[in-house]
């Protein structure tokens, strides 16, 4: 599929409603998420993701916004080796606030959040893979992704499906707009 000015993108759990003519606009389906076991006891691998397979070191950067309205509405980046090994990061809507969220999953999911000073109109997320490390950085409202949110272990040398994601674990769905997604070799 063609998206973000390049070819070779593929869907994981494609949404029924999307447009890729100017960036990417996705309308999420209800009951979609990426999560494994921790705290909630369930496994979900139903979120929508558009990505490309990359190997070695790289940086994935996306700028996006969303019409978040329901608990856990989320949009951002997904970096995935398989259904049990992945990282997702972006905005997650919790208790009426947009929180910067990072979930790292290696058989079970963990979740960390950063409170933001305001609800940003747009967010830029960059995830850099260097060897066995993923570094997550972010910027708000047009700023470059320079603030660090998380540094996490990630298995080295395995090919990674990297790209944008959106999901609605509890709500009826929402619209997310991805203005850009760029994946550059490291």
C-alpha positions in Angstrom: 0.0 0.0 0.0 1.1 3.6 -0.7 1.1 6.0 2.3 3.2 8.9 3.6 4.8 9.3 0.1 6.3 5.8 0.0 5.2 2.3 -1.0 5.4 -1.0 0.9 3.1 -0.3 3.9 0.9 -3.1 5.2 -2.0 -3.3 7.5 -2.2 -5.3 10.7 -5.9 -5.4 11.6 -7.0 -3.0 8.9 -9.8 -0.6 9.9 -13.0 -0.5 7.9 -12.7 3.2 7.5 -9.5 5.0 6.5 -8.1 7.4 3.9 -4.4 7.6 2.9 -4.5 10.3 0.3 -3.0 13.1 2.5 -1.3 11.5 5.4 -3.5 8.9 7.0 -6.9 9.2 8.7 -8.2 6.2 10.6 -11.6 5.7 12.2 -11.0 3.0 14.8 -13.4 0.1 15.4 -14.7 -0.5 19.0 -13.1 -3.1 21.2 -9.6 -2.8 19.6 -6.4 -2.7 21.5 -2.9 -4.1 22.0 -2.4 -5.6 25.5 -1.2 -8.8 27.1 -2.4 -10.1 30.5 -1.0 -7.7 33.2 -3.6 -6.3 35.6 -6.6 -6.9 33.3 -6.1 -10.6 32.6 -6.9 -10.5 28.9 -4.9 -10.6 25.7 -5.9 -8.2 22.8 -4.1 -8.0 19.5 -6.8 -6.2 17.6 -5.6 -2.6 17.3 -5.2 -1.1 13.9 -1.6 -0.6 12.6 -0.1 0.4 9.3 3.6 -0.3 9.1 6.7 -1.6 7.3 9.2 -4.3 8.2 12.6 -2.9 9.1 15.8 -4.5 10.4 18.7 -3.3 12.4 18.9 0.2 14.0 16.3 2.7 12.9 14.2 5.7 14.0 10.5 5.8 13.5 8.9 9.2 13.8 5.2 10.1 13.5 3.2 13.3 13.9 -0.5 12.8 14.7 -3.7 14.1 16.4 -6.9 12.5 17.5 -10.5 13.2 18.5 -10.1 11.3 21.8 -13.4 11.0 23.7 -13.6 7.7 25.5 -11.4 6.0 28.1 -8.2 4.5 26.5 -8.7 5.9 23.0 -5.2 5.9 21.7 -3.0 6.7 18.7 0.8 6.7 18.1 3.5 4.3 17.0 3.7 0.5 17.2 7.0 -1.4 16.9 6.3 -5.1 16.9 8.4 -8.3 16.5 5.4 -10.6 17.1 2.2 -10.7 19.1 4.1 -11.1 22.4 7.0 -8.7 21.8 6.2 -5.1 21.0 6.2 -1.4 22.0 3.4 1.1 21.5 3.6 4.7 22.4 1.6 7.8 21.8 -1.4 9.5 23.4 -3.9 7.6 25.5 -7.0 9.2 26.8 -7.5 8.5 30.5 -9.8 10.2 33.0 -10.5 13.1 30.5 -6.8 13.8 29.8 -4.4 13.1 27.0 -1.5 11.2 28.6 1.8 10.3 26.8 1.7 6.6 27.0 4.4 3.9 26.5 3.6 0.1 26.7 6.4 -2.4 26.5 5.4 -6.0 26.0 7.7 -9.0 26.4 5.1 -11.8 27.0 3.3 -9.4 29.5 2.5 -5.7 29.1 3.7 -2.9 31.3 2.4 0.7 31.0 3.9 4.0 31.9 2.4 7.5 31.4 3.6 11.1 31.4 1.2 13.8 32.3 1.2 16.7 29.9 0.7 20.4 30.7 -2.2 20.7 28.3 -4.1 18.6 25.8 -1.9 19.1 22.7 -3.4 19.7 19.3 -0.7 17.4 17.8 2.1 15.1 19.1 5.3 14.0 17.5 6.7 10.7 18.7 10.1 9.3 17.8 11.3 5.8 18.7 15.0 5.0 18.1 16.2 1.5 18.0 19.9 1.1 18.8 21.0 -2.5 19.4 18.9 -3.8 22.3 17.5 -0.4 23.3 14.4 1.5 22.3 14.4 5.2 23.2 11.1 7.0 23.1 11.0 10.8 22.7 8.2 13.3 22.2 7.3 16.8 21.2 4.0 18.7 21.5 2.1 21.1 19.1 4.7 21.1 16.3 7.8 20.7 18.4 10.4 18.1 17.5 10.5 14.9 19.5 13.4 15.8 21.9 11.9 15.1 25.4 12.7 11.6 26.6 9.7 9.5 27.9 11.2 6.1 28.2 14.3 3.9 27.5 13.5 0.2 27.3 15.1 -3.1 26.4 14.0 -4.6 23.1 15.4 -7.7 21.5 18.1 -6.9 19.0 18.6 -8.2 15.5 14.9 -9.3 15.0 13.0 -7.6 12.1 10.4 -5.2 13.4 7.0 -4.2 12.0 7.1 -0.4 12.6 4.4 2.2 11.9 1.4 4.0 13.2 -1.4 2.5 15.3 -4.8 3.5 16.8 -7.3 1.7 19.0 -10.5 2.1 21.0 -10.5 -0.5 23.8 -13.8 0.8 25.4 -15.3 3.5 23.2 -17.3 3.3 20.0 -14.3 4.4 17.9 -12.7 7.7 17.1 -10.8 9.5 14.3 -7.0 9.7 14.4 -5.0 11.7 11.8 -1.4 10.9 11.1 0.3 13.8 9.2 3.5 11.9 8.7 5.3 8.7 9.5 9.0 8.4 8.6 11.3 5.4 9.2 15.0 6.0 8.7 17.9 3.6 9.0 20.1 4.2 12.0 
